[in-house]
Amino acid sequence: MFEHFTTPAREAVVRAQEEAIRLRHNYLGKEHLIFALASEERGIAGEILREFGVHSHDVEREIVRIVGWGPPPSFGPQEAEALETIGIDLSQVRKRTEAAFGPGALDMRLTGCGFRFTPKAKEALELASKDAKALGHPDIGTEHLLLGLARSAGGAGADVLRGLGLDPQLVRARVLEKLAEAS
């Protein structure tokens, strides 16, 4: 599916994944895609979200309020003991790392295991593709991603939109209006 995405749309998906990782979520959901679109500096999706008064920090706040942070990675006693046998004290590593890079610096990563798109995120991407085709557009841009996200009901992403005070129908209408103006 991603072969039909424009470069900005692909970059948005990468930004969404980076946000999911930063929040220690082992999945990519609609909420992460909304964050990526809100952080878009140029393009219709970012412009429209800003028109509605939505910025990436607002989306992040709602994601944390609704979903929370994912669990920090942890080393069990067996791993700590194994490292200690070769002279590595995990508590000292954590202490020095946090002194240099700030609290939680070691927790800002994922192992990569099980990272996946949620069914609702997949649905939104499929709807974006359908919207692009229905509009006669050969490629899927960030504006189509916003259309798909607004059309896809349910999930944490829908809760984030509601928490931001966005009416999905108004968002869709504004995207379609903006596309009509551009053509």
Rosetta blueprint (number, residue, H / E / L):
1 M L
2 F H
3 E H
4 H H
5 F E
6 T L
7 T H
8 P H
9 A H
10 R H
11 E H
12 A H
13 V H
14 V H
15 R H
16 A H
17 Q H
18 E H
19 E H
20 A H
21 I H
22 R H
23 L L
24 R L
25 H L
26 N L
27 Y E
28 L E
29 G L
30 K H
31 E H
32 H H
33 L H
34 I H
35 F H
36 A H
37 L H
38 A H
39 S L
40 E L
41 E L
42 R L
43 G L
44 I H
45 A H
46 G H
47 E H
48 I H
49 L H
50 R H
51 E H
52 F L
53 G L
54 V L
55 H L
56 S H
57 H H
58 D H
59 V H
60 E H
61 R H
62 E H
63 I H
64 V H
65 R H
66 I H
67 V L
68 G L
69 W L
70 G L
71 P L
72 P L
73 P L
74 S L
75 F L
76 G L
77 P H
78 Q H
79 E H
80 A H
81 E H
82 A H
83 L H
84 E H
85 T H
86 I L
87 G L
88 I L
89 D L
90 L H
91 S H
92 Q H
93 V H
94 R H
95 K H
96 R H
97 T H
98 E H
99 A H
100 A H
101 F H
102 G L
103 P L
104 G L
105 A H
106 L H
107 D H
108 M L
109 R L
110 L L
111 T L
112 G L
113 C L
114 G L
115 F L
116 R E
117 F E
118 T L
119 P H
120 K H
121 A H
122 K H
123 E H
124 A H
125 L H
126 E H
127 L H
128 A H
129 S H
130 K H
131 D H
132 A H
133 K H
134 A H
135 L L
136 G L
137 H L
138 P L
139 D L
140 I E
141 G L
142 T H
143 E H
144 H H
145 L H
146 L H
147 L H
148 G H
149 L H
150 A H
151 R H
152 S L
153 A L
154 G L
155 G H
156 A H
157 G H
158 A H
159 D H
160 V H
161 L H
162 R H
163 G H
164 L L
165 G L
166 L L
167 D L
168 P H
169 Q H
170 L H
171 V H
172 R H
173 A H
174 R H
175 V H
176 L H
177 E H
178 K H
179 L H
180 A H
181 E H
182 A H
183 S L
